Amino acid sequence: MDIAIIGGGASGLAAALAARESLANAVTVYERQNRVGRKLLATGNGRCNLTNRGASPENYHGQDPAFAGPALYRFGPEKTLEWFRSLGLVTRTEPSGRVYPLSDTAGSVVDVLRLALEARGGSIQCGAPIARAEKRGDAFLLTGPLGEQFTCERLIVACGGAAGARVGGVRSGYDILRSFGHGCTQLRPSLVQLKTDNTWTRAMKGVRTQAAVVLERGGQTLASASGEVQFTDYGLTGPAVYDISRAASLQQEGATVCLRLLPELEKVDIIQYMENKRNSFPDHKAENLLSGVLHNSIARTVLRRTQIPLEARLWALSDAALDQIADTLERFEFPLMGTLGFEDAQVTSGGTDTAGFDPETLESRLVPGLYACGEVLDVDGDCGGYNLQWAWSSGRLAGLAAGGLLEELA
């Protein structure tokens, strides 16, 4: 079988390796950039959070979240790690379930994939964008931007999504699949920074803290998460913020991001802490009231938000003032102004409509011999290794199915 794969990212390389498990399959990867895996190199701040041991269909979103189930069931985190070990990659697992290469560098992941494909005789054509694809009889005809043409019997579209434009995010995969009659849902940036009213975030720029994060509108909770939050001059970022960014990208106006800045403590405990501080150090300035529990920049901003003078002495703070400070710590509000764009997003929310594909094989229901995998489909996961797991799972499923090897995944 002659199989072409458009896209040399995570899902494309996984598909190529799977299809090439039979030497009867000739496999060619067409990558528009000058090297494969460029977007993969940027994941996890260059460390590559390649999976999460807790990944399950509940961690995925789209018009039909259940679509991801068969691929994840057939090739879940443990089988993924076994597969990587067979390729020579040694990994380590953090308490959160996130898995990274032992080298702590994404380059190790790209190298083992690239070298394994080369060793198995797969062909990688870099600097080879595909501008158009069409079905001609039983074959596919691929056309490059200069008119160069290639043919194949099976075609896998693994172009990725629109996110991360600086490192390879494109929309060409959606266009190619549209040309075959497949629809596409609305595309939005996900796992992305939030723009908020920056009146208070600017003063805390660069500071990180652990917090509970809630996205609200009209008293209704739209999304929530807990974890690290970082303040910026435009708003908020960090893993916990990424987790609510998908819901935030759907909001037009009127939403608010609320931070609980001391999530381990109840309000009564916070008040008790401040009362003890007031009693023990009555002559200390108010700016030092929270110095034992919060970063100084956050503590001062909380006091300013509560309109407590930083120079005031602790003995002068009333019980009502302490209660007001505790309320701010429990609920520091930031009006949502939107998200940053696709160039900053890690993942695309939305994509090619999955109703047009068989979830058991990822083959098109419209065009026999056409497959799609990875981010180009309307499947996106939570922050923490889930999106790369979908890339490995869907890529391997598409590659084995296209190569007539699906029983290998059973």
C-alpha positions in Angstrom: 0.0 0.0 0.0 1.3 3.5 -0.9 0.4 5.8 1.9 0.9 9.6 2.0 0.7 11.6 5.2 0.3 15.4 5.1 2.0 16.8 8.2 5.1 15.7 10.1 4.0 16.6 13.6 3.1 14.3 16.5 0.1 12.6 15.0 1.7 12.4 11.5 4.8 10.8 12.7 2.8 8.3 14.9 0.7 7.5 11.8 3.8 7.0 9.7 5.4 4.7 12.2 2.3 2.6 12.6 1.7 2.2 8.9 5.3 1.2 8.3 5.1 -1.7 10.7 4.3 -3.6 7.6 7.1 -3.5 5.0 4.5 -3.9 2.4 3.4 -0.3 3.0 5.4 2.5 1.4 5.0 5.6 3.6 5.9 9.2 2.8 5.5 12.1 5.1 5.1 15.5 3.5 6.1 18.3 5.9 5.8 21.9 4.8 8.6 23.1 7.2 12.3 22.4 7.0 12.1 19.8 9.8 9.5 17.6 11.3 8.1 18.1 14.8 8.8 21.8 15.1 5.6 22.4 17.0 6.3 19.4 19.1 9.6 20.9 20.1 7.8 23.9 21.7 5.4 21.8 23.9 5.7 22.0 27.6 8.0 25.0 27.4 10.4 22.8 25.4 10.2 19.9 27.9 7.4 18.0 26.0 4.6 16.8 28.3 4.0 13.8 26.1 1.1 12.3 27.9 -0.8 12.1 31.2 -1.3 8.7 32.9 -4.8 9.7 33.9 -6.0 10.5 30.3 -9.5 9.3 29.6 -12.4 10.5 27.2 -13.6 12.8 30.0 -10.5 15.0 29.4 -11.6 15.8 25.8 -13.9 18.3 24.2 -15.7 18.9 20.9 -19.1 18.6 19.4 -18.9 14.9 20.1 -16.4 14.3 22.9 -17.1 10.5 22.8 -15.5 10.4 19.4 -12.1 10.2 21.0 -13.0 7.1 23.0 -12.1 4.3 20.6 -8.6 5.7 19.8 -7.8 6.3 23.5 -9.1 2.9 24.5 -7.0 1.1 21.9 -3.9 3.1 22.5 -4.0 4.8 25.9 -1.2 6.3 28.1 0.3 3.0 29.2 0.5 1.6 25.6 1.9 4.9 24.5 4.7 4.7 27.1 5.4 1.1 26.1 5.6 2.3 22.5 8.0 5.1 23.3 10.2 2.7 25.4 10.4 0.4 22.3 11.7 3.4 20.4 14.3 4.1 23.0 12.8 7.0 24.9 13.1 6.9 28.7 10.5 8.9 30.6 9.6 10.0 34.1 6.2 10.6 35.6 5.4 13.5 37.9 2.9 13.1 40.8 0.3 14.9 38.8 0.4 12.1 36.2 2.2 14.2 33.6 4.9 12.4 31.7 8.1 14.0 30.4 11.2 12.6 28.7 14.0 11.8 31.2 16.2 14.3 29.3 13.6 17.0 30.0 13.8 18.2 26.4 11.3 17.8 23.6 14.2 17.2 21.2 14.5 13.7 22.5 10.9 12.9 21.6 11.3 14.3 18.1 14.6 12.5 17.6 13.4 9.0 18.6 10.4 9.4 16.3 12.4 10.7 13.3 15.2 8.1 13.7 12.7 5.2 14.1 10.9 6.2 10.9 14.1 6.5 9.0 15.3 3.1 10.3 12.0 1.5 9.2 12.4 2.9 5.7 9.8 5.6 5.8 10.4 8.7 3.7 10.3 12.2 5.1 10.0 15.1 2.6 10.6 18.4 4.4 9.9 21.7 2.8 7.1 20.0 0.9 3.8 21.7 1.5 0.7 20.2 -0.1 -1.5 22.9 -1.5 -4.3 20.6 -2.9 -5.5 17.0 -2.8 -8.1 15.2 -4.8 -9.4 11.7 -5.5 -8.7 10.3 -9.0 -10.3 6.9 -9.3 -8.8 4.7 -6.7 -5.8 7.0 -6.1 -5.2 10.4 -4.5 -3.4 13.2 -6.4 -1.4 15.6 -4.3 -0.3 19.0 -5.7 2.4 21.2 -4.3 2.5 25.0 -4.5 4.6 25.0 -7.6 2.5 22.4 -9.4 4.6 19.4 -8.4 2.4 16.3 -8.1 2.5 13.0 -6.1 0.1 10.1 -6.0 -0.9 7.6 -3.3 -3.5 4.9 -2.6 -4.3 6.1 1.0 -4.1 9.6 2.3 -3.8 10.6 6.0 -4.3 14.3 6.8 -2.3 15.2 9.9 -1.7 18.9 9.4 -2.4 19.9 13.0 -4.5 23.0 13.8 -4.4 26.7 13.7 -2.9 27.2 17.2 0.8 28.0 17.6 1.2 29.8 14.3 4.8 30.9 15.3 5.9 27.2 15.4 3.8 25.7 12.7 0.1 26.1 13.3 -1.8 26.1 9.9 -5.3 26.0 8.5 -4.4 24.0 5.4 -5.6 20.7 6.8 -9.1 22.1 7.3 -9.1 23.4 3.7 -7.9 20.0 2.3 -10.6 18.2 4.2 -13.2 20.7 3.1 -12.3 20.1 -0.5 -13.4 16.5 0.1 -16.7 17.6 1.4 -16.0 17.6 5.2 -17.4 20.4 7.3 -15.5 22.4 10.0 -16.8 23.7 13.3 -15.9 27.2 14.5 -12.2 27.5 15.4 -11.2 29.2 18.6 -7.9 29.4 20.5 -7.6 27.1 23.6 -5.0 26.5 26.3 -4.2 30.2 25.9 -3.6 33.3 28.0 -6.6 35.4 29.1 -6.9 39.2 28.6 -8.6 40.8 31.6 -8.9 44.3 33.0 -5.3 44.8 33.9 -5.8 47.5 36.6 -4.5 45.0 39.2 -2.6 42.4 37.3 0.1 44.9 36.0 1.3 45.4 39.6 1.8 41.7 40.0 3.4 41.1 36.6 5.5 37.9 36.5 4.4 36.7 39.9 3.1 33.1 40.2 0.8 31.7 42.8 -1.4 28.7 43.5 -5.1 29.6 43.3 -8.5 28.3 42.6 -9.9 29.8 39.4 -13.5 30.2 38.5 -15.0 31.7 35.3 -18.4 33.2 35.9 -21.1 35.1 34.1 -24.4 36.3 35.7 -23.7 34.2 38.8 -23.3 31.0 36.8 -20.0 29.0 36.9 -18.8 28.4 33.4 -15.5 26.7 34.2 -13.2 26.1 37.2 -9.7 24.9 37.8 -7.0 24.9 40.5 -3.3 25.2 40.1 -0.6 27.7 39.1 -1.7 31.2 38.0 0.7 33.9 36.7 -0.1 37.6 36.5 0.8 39.6 33.3 0.5 43.1 32.1 -2.4 42.1 30.0 -4.2 39.6 32.3 -3.6 36.0 33.5 -1.8 32.9 32.3 -0.6 29.6 33.8 -1.9 26.0 33.8 -5.0 26.7 35.8 -5.9 29.6 33.5 -5.3 27.4 30.4 -7.8 25.0 31.8 -10.6 27.5 31.7 -9.5 29.2 28.5 -11.6 27.0 26.3 -14.8 28.2 28.0 -13.4 31.8 28.1 -12.9 31.8 24.3 -16.7 31.2 23.9 -17.6 34.3 25.9 -18.4 37.6 24.2 -18.9 39.8 27.1 -19.9 40.0 30.8 -17.7 37.2 32.1 -15.5 37.5 35.2 -12.4 35.5 36.3 -12.4 35.0 40.1 -9.3 33.9 42.0 -9.3 32.3 45.4 -5.8 33.3 46.4 -5.5 31.1 49.5 -7.4 27.9 48.4 -6.0 25.8 51.2 -7.5 28.1 53.9 -11.2 28.8 54.8 -12.2 32.3 55.4 -12.3 31.8 59.2 -8.7 30.6 59.1 -7.6 33.6 57.1 -9.3 35.9 59.6 -7.7 34.1 62.5 -4.3 34.4 60.9 -4.7 38.1 60.4 -6.0 38.6 64.0 -3.0 36.8 65.4 -0.7 38.9 63.3 -2.4 42.1 64.5 -2.2 41.0 68.1 1.4 39.8 67.9 2.8 42.7 65.8 0.5 45.7 66.3 3.1 48.2 65.2 3.9 46.5 61.9 2.7 48.2 58.7 -0.4 46.8 56.9 1.8 45.9 53.9 3.3 43.2 56.0 0.0 41.7 57.2 0.0 38.9 54.6 3.8 38.5 54.2 3.7 35.0 55.7 1.2 33.6 53.3 1.4 35.5 50.0 4.0 37.0 47.7 4.6 40.6 48.7 3.4 41.9 45.4 0.1 40.0 45.7 -0.3 41.0 49.3 0.1 44.7 48.6 -2.3 44.5 45.6 -4.9 42.9 47.7 -4.7 45.7 50.3 -4.9 48.3 47.6 -7.9 46.6 46.1 -9.5 46.6 49.5 -8.5 50.3 49.9 -6.3 49.6 53.0 -3.4 52.1 53.3 -0.1 50.2 53.1 1.4 52.5 55.8 -1.4 51.9 58.3 -0.4 50.1 61.5 -1.9 46.7 62.2 -3.4 47.8 65.5 -5.5 50.3 63.5 -7.1 47.7 61.3 -10.7 47.0 62.5 -12.4 43.6 62.4 -14.5 44.8 59.5 -11.3 45.7 57.6 -9.9 42.2 58.2 -13.2 40.7 57.0 -13.0 42.8 53.9 -9.4 41.7 53.2 -10.5 38.0 53.7 -13.4 38.5 51.2 -10.9 39.9 48.6 -8.6 36.9 49.1 -11.6 34.6 48.7 -12.8 36.3 45.6 -10.4 38.6 43.6 -12.3 39.5 40.5 -10.9 40.3 37.0 -13.4 41.2 34.3 -12.7 39.1 31.2 -11.7 41.0 28.1 -11.0 38.0 25.8 -8.1 35.7 25.1 -4.9 36.0 23.2 -5.0 34.7 19.6 -4.0 31.5 17.8 -0.4 32.6 17.6 -0.2 32.2 21.4 -2.6 29.3 21.8 -1.3 25.8 22.4 -4.4 24.1 21.0 -7.2 24.8 18.6 -10.7 24.3 19.9 -12.9 23.1 17.1 -11.9 21.6 13.8 -13.0 19.2 11.1 -16.4 17.8 12.0 -15.9 14.3 13.5 -19.3 13.1 12.3 -17.7 12.6 8.9 -15.2 10.0 10.2 -15.5 6.5 11.7 -14.1 6.7 15.2 -13.0 3.1 15.1 -10.7 3.7 12.1 -10.6 7.5 11.5 -11.4 6.8 7.9 -13.6 9.3 6.1 -17.3 8.3 5.7 -17.3 10.4 2.5 -14.1 9.4 0.7 -12.8 5.8 1.1 -9.0 5.7 1.7 -9.0 9.2 3.3 -8.1 9.5 7.0 -7.5 12.3 9.5 -5.9 12.4 12.9 -4.7 14.8 15.6 -5.6 18.4 16.0 -7.1 18.9 12.6 -10.2 17.1 13.9 -12.7 18.6 16.3 -11.1 17.1 19.4 -9.2 19.1 22.0 -8.0 18.1 25.5 -7.4 19.7 28.8 -4.0 21.1 29.8 -1.5 18.5 31.0 -0.4 16.1 28.3 -3.9 15.2 27.0 -3.6 16.8 23.6 -0.4 15.0 22.8 -2.0 11.7 24.0 -4.7 12.4 21.4 -2.1 12.9 18.8 -0.4 9.6 19.5 -3.7 7.7 19.9 -5.3 9.0 16.8 -2.2 9.0 14.7 -1.4 5.4 15.5 -5.1 4.4 14.8 -5.1 6.1 11.5 -1.8 4.7 10.5 -2.7 1.1 11.3 -6.1 1.4 9.7 -4.7 2.9 6.5 -2.0 0.3 6.4 -4.4 -2.6 6.8 -2.9 -3.4 10.2 -5.7 -2.5 12.6 -5.6 -5.9 14.3 -2.2 -4.9 15.6 -3.9 -2.4 17.9 -6.4 -4.8 19.4 
